[in-house]
Amino acid sequence: MARRGQPHDHAYDTETLQEKADRIRREQGLPPEANEGPQPCHWYDDGRGGRFLIPGCMTRVINPDVDHCSCKTIEEQLAAAREEIANLKRSRASLQGWHDHITRAVYDHADGIQIMKRAADRAGATEGAR
């Protein structure tokens, strides 16, 4: 339980900003804040007749009255995430292929076993120094 002092006695107030936000939302009868990351443009109704635009894109930041914002839909975000994953997998496969060819070339060298042993020893020495 957080220790409380007198009002405005911040030295004794240990409530975090998130705890404060949660408490205020409870006091106002609002649901807990969802931690879903950036949200698209939306309107916030304070329950007392106040309505505020929460911009999620620069289009609405610049002009709140614009008809269409530039926020990506869930489908567009999902497609972009899938494309990024595919690109990362291709990049990893390319690097893995490069690594395999280098390793094979070193082992095919006359001193390949000694080279790999020295590399492993150095990697172990580096690991221990961290």
VEXDREN-2710 file (C-alpha; in Angstrom, 1 decimal):
% VEXDREN-2710
k/r/px/py/pz
1/MET/0.0/0.0/0.0
2/ALA/1.4/3.4/-0.9
3/ARG/2.3/5.7/2.0
4/ARG/0.4/9.0/1.9
5/GLY/1.3/12.3/3.4
6/GLN/-0.6/15.5/3.4
7/PRO/-2.2/16.8/0.2
8/HIS/0.6/18.2/-2.0
9/ASP/3.3/16.5/0.1
10/HIS/5.0/14.9/-2.8
11/ALA/7.8/13.5/-0.7
12/TYR/5.4/10.9/0.7
13/ASP/3.3/10.2/-2.4
14/THR/4.5/7.0/-4.0
15/GLU/1.6/6.6/-6.4
16/THR/3.0/6.1/-10.0
17/LEU/1.6/7.9/-12.9
18/GLN/-0.1/4.8/-14.2
19/GLU/-1.7/4.1/-10.7
20/LYS/-2.9/7.7/-10.7
21/ALA/-4.4/7.4/-14.2
22/ASP/-6.1/4.1/-13.2
23/ARG/-7.5/5.7/-10.0
24/ILE/-8.8/8.7/-11.9
25/ARG/-10.5/6.5/-14.5
26/ARG/-12.1/4.4/-11.7
27/GLU/-13.3/7.6/-9.9
28/GLN/-14.9/8.8/-13.2
29/GLY/-16.5/5.4/-13.8
30/LEU/-14.4/4.7/-16.9
31/PRO/-13.1/1.3/-17.9
32/PRO/-9.4/0.5/-17.4
33/GLU/-7.1/1.8/-20.1
34/ALA/-6.3/-0.8/-22.7
35/ASN/-2.6/-1.3/-23.4
36/GLU/-2.9/-1.9/-27.1
37/GLY/-0.2/0.4/-28.4
38/PRO/-0.9/3.4/-30.6
39/GLN/-4.5/3.9/-31.3
40/PRO/-6.1/5.4/-34.5
41/CYS/-7.8/8.8/-34.3
42/HIS/-10.7/8.6/-31.9
43/TRP/-13.0/10.9/-29.9
44/TYR/-12.9/10.8/-26.1
45/ASP/-16.2/11.5/-24.3
46/ASP/-15.5/12.7/-20.7
47/GLY/-19.0/11.8/-19.6
48/ARG/-19.9/15.4/-18.7
49/GLY/-20.6/16.7/-22.2
50/GLY/-17.0/17.2/-23.2
51/ARG/-15.8/15.5/-26.3
52/PHE/-12.1/15.6/-27.3
53/LEU/-10.3/14.4/-30.4
54/ILE/-7.3/12.2/-29.7
55/PRO/-5.3/12.3/-32.9
56/GLY/-3.4/9.2/-33.9
57/CYS/-2.0/10.5/-37.1
58/MET/-0.4/13.7/-38.4
59/THR/-3.3/14.4/-40.7
60/ARG/-5.6/14.9/-37.8
61/VAL/-2.9/16.7/-35.7
62/ILE/-2.6/19.3/-38.5
63/ASN/-6.3/19.5/-39.3
64/PRO/-8.7/17.9/-36.8
65/ASP/-11.7/18.5/-39.0
66/VAL/-10.4/16.5/-42.0
67/ASP/-12.9/13.8/-43.1
68/HIS/-10.4/11.0/-43.4
69/CYS/-7.4/10.4/-41.3
70/SER/-4.2/8.6/-42.4
71/CYS/-4.3/6.0/-39.7
72/LYS/-3.7/2.5/-41.0
73/THR/-6.5/0.0/-40.6
74/ILE/-5.9/-3.2/-38.6
75/GLU/-5.8/-5.1/-42.0
76/GLU/-3.1/-2.7/-43.3
77/GLN/-1.1/-3.0/-40.1
78/LEU/-1.3/-6.8/-40.3
79/ALA/-0.3/-6.8/-43.9
80/ALA/2.7/-4.6/-43.1
81/ALA/3.7/-6.8/-40.2
82/ARG/3.5/-9.9/-42.3
83/GLU/5.6/-8.3/-45.0
84/GLU/8.2/-7.2/-42.4
85/ILE/8.4/-10.8/-41.0
86/ALA/8.8/-12.2/-44.6
87/ASN/11.6/-9.7/-45.3
88/LEU/13.4/-10.6/-42.0
89/LYS/13.1/-14.3/-42.8
90/ARG/14.6/-13.7/-46.2
91/SER/17.4/-11.7/-44.7
92/ARG/18.1/-14.3/-42.1
93/ALA/18.2/-17.1/-44.7
94/SER/20.6/-15.1/-46.8
95/LEU/22.9/-14.5/-43.8
96/GLN/22.7/-18.1/-42.8
97/GLY/23.7/-19.1/-46.4
98/TRP/26.6/-16.7/-46.2
99/HIS/27.7/-18.1/-42.8
100/ASP/27.5/-21.7/-44.1
101/HIS/29.7/-20.9/-47.2
102/ILE/32.3/-19.1/-45.0
103/THR/32.4/-22.0/-42.5
104/ARG/32.7/-24.5/-45.3
105/ALA/35.5/-22.5/-46.9
106/VAL/37.4/-22.3/-43.6
107/TYR/37.1/-26.0/-43.0
108/ASP/38.2/-26.8/-46.5
109/HIS/41.4/-24.7/-45.9
110/ALA/44.5/-26.8/-45.0
111/ASP/44.6/-25.1/-41.6
112/GLY/40.8/-25.0/-41.2
113/ILE/40.6/-27.0/-38.0
114/GLN/43.2/-24.9/-36.3
115/ILE/41.5/-21.7/-37.5
116/MET/38.1/-22.8/-36.2
117/LYS/39.7/-23.8/-32.9
118/ARG/41.4/-20.4/-32.5
119/ALA/38.2/-18.7/-33.4
120/ALA/36.3/-20.7/-30.8
121/ASP/39.0/-20.1/-28.1
122/ARG/38.8/-16.3/-28.8
123/ALA/35.0/-16.3/-28.7
124/GLY/35.2/-18.1/-25.3
125/ALA/37.8/-15.6/-24.0
126/THR/35.6/-12.8/-25.2
127/GLU/32.5/-14.3/-23.6
128/GLY/34.3/-14.6/-20.2
129/ALA/35.6/-11.0/-20.4
130/ARG/32.0/-9.6/-20.5
END
